[in-house]
Amino acid sequence: MLLAVWYDLSDVKLSEALDDRASFRRFCGFSSQEATPERTAFVRLRKILAARSLDKALFDEVTQQLKAKAIRVKTGTLVDATIIASARKGDGDARWIKHKGRKAMHGFKAHV
């Protein structure tokens, strides 16, 4: 949820980013082989936090901890990715990528 706030991502975009951004996966503690939550998980979590009045308290606590360590979070937006073809089809780190009207290819996304 922090990544969604910091990068202005919808639940769908957050789910997609967790699937293909190594930095997001590391931040959340997911291994490269571990499944990431579906977008509906974010909706359920948000509802539970709000129902228990914990949403604001948790974000305030994170903010205090970041300030205490003099960490400044700059928000931004993700810009569309450049797709780079993998050198071989057997590359275990690459994925099949379909990008806006183009044919699917085996490779990587380079995010700006």
C-alpha positions as CSV (number, residue, x, y, z in Angstrom):
1,M,0.0,0.0,0.0
2,L,2.9,2.3,0.6
3,L,4.2,1.8,-2.9
4,A,0.7,2.5,-4.2
5,V,0.6,5.8,-2.4
6,W,4.2,6.8,-3.3
7,Y,3.9,6.0,-7.0
8,D,0.2,6.9,-7.4
9,L,-0.7,3.3,-8.5
10,S,-4.2,1.8,-8.7
11,D,-4.6,-1.7,-7.2
12,V,-4.3,-3.2,-10.7
13,K,-1.1,-1.2,-11.5
14,L,0.4,-2.1,-8.1
15,S,-0.3,-5.8,-8.8
16,E,1.3,-5.5,-12.2
17,A,4.3,-3.6,-10.8
18,L,4.8,-6.3,-8.1
19,D,4.9,-8.9,-10.8
20,D,7.7,-7.3,-12.9
21,R,9.7,-4.9,-10.7
22,A,12.5,-6.5,-8.7
23,S,12.8,-3.4,-6.5
24,F,9.1,-3.5,-5.6
25,R,9.4,-7.2,-4.8
26,R,12.4,-6.7,-2.6
27,F,10.7,-3.8,-0.8
28,C,7.8,-6.1,0.0
29,G,9.9,-9.1,0.9
30,F,8.8,-11.3,-2.0
31,S,11.3,-13.8,-3.6
32,S,11.5,-13.9,-7.4
33,Q,9.6,-17.3,-7.3
34,E,7.0,-16.3,-4.8
35,A,3.5,-15.4,-6.0
36,T,2.4,-11.8,-5.5
37,P,-1.1,-10.8,-4.2
38,E,-3.9,-10.2,-6.6
39,R,-5.4,-6.7,-6.8
40,T,-8.4,-7.9,-4.7
41,A,-6.0,-8.5,-1.7
42,F,-5.2,-4.8,-1.6
43,V,-8.9,-3.9,-1.5
44,R,-9.6,-6.4,1.3
45,L,-6.6,-5.1,3.3
46,R,-7.6,-1.5,2.9
47,K,-11.2,-2.3,4.0
48,I,-10.0,-4.2,7.1
49,L,-7.6,-1.4,8.1
50,A,-10.3,1.2,7.7
51,A,-12.9,-0.8,9.6
52,R,-10.5,-1.0,12.5
53,S,-9.4,2.6,12.2
54,L,-5.8,1.5,11.6
55,D,-5.1,2.9,8.2
56,K,-4.2,6.4,9.3
57,A,-2.4,5.2,12.4
58,L,-0.2,2.8,10.3
59,F,0.7,5.5,7.8
60,D,1.5,8.0,10.5
61,E,3.7,5.4,12.3
62,V,5.6,4.7,9.1
63,T,6.0,8.4,8.5
64,Q,7.4,8.9,12.0
65,Q,9.9,6.1,11.6
66,L,11.1,7.5,8.3
67,K,11.5,11.0,9.8
68,A,13.4,9.6,12.8
69,K,15.9,8.1,10.4
70,A,16.0,11.2,8.3
71,I,14.6,9.4,5.3
72,R,12.7,11.5,2.8
73,V,10.4,9.8,0.4
74,K,9.8,11.4,-2.9
75,T,6.7,10.5,-4.6
76,G,6.4,10.0,-8.3
77,T,4.8,8.1,-11.1
78,L,5.9,5.2,-13.1
79,V,6.5,5.8,-16.8
80,D,5.8,3.2,-19.4
81,A,8.5,0.6,-19.8
82,T,10.8,-0.1,-22.7
83,I,10.7,-3.8,-23.6
84,I,14.1,-5.5,-24.1
85,A,14.1,-8.9,-25.8
86,S,15.9,-11.8,-24.0
87,A,18.9,-13.3,-25.6
88,R,17.4,-16.8,-25.5
89,K,13.9,-18.3,-24.8
90,G,15.2,-20.4,-21.9
91,D,16.2,-17.3,-19.8
92,G,14.5,-18.0,-16.5
93,D,14.6,-14.4,-15.4
94,A,12.7,-13.1,-18.5
95,R,9.0,-13.2,-18.9
96,W,6.5,-13.2,-21.7
97,I,5.4,-9.6,-22.2
98,K,2.5,-8.1,-24.1
99,H,2.6,-4.4,-24.6
100,K,-0.3,-2.2,-25.9
101,G,-1.2,-3.7,-29.2
102,R,2.2,-5.2,-30.0
103,K,2.8,-8.9,-30.2
104,A,4.0,-10.8,-27.1
105,M,7.8,-11.2,-26.7
106,H,10.1,-13.0,-24.3
107,G,12.2,-10.4,-22.4
108,F,12.4,-7.7,-19.8
109,K,10.8,-4.3,-19.0
110,A,13.2,-1.4,-18.4
111,H,11.3,1.2,-16.3
112,V,12.1,4.9,-16.3
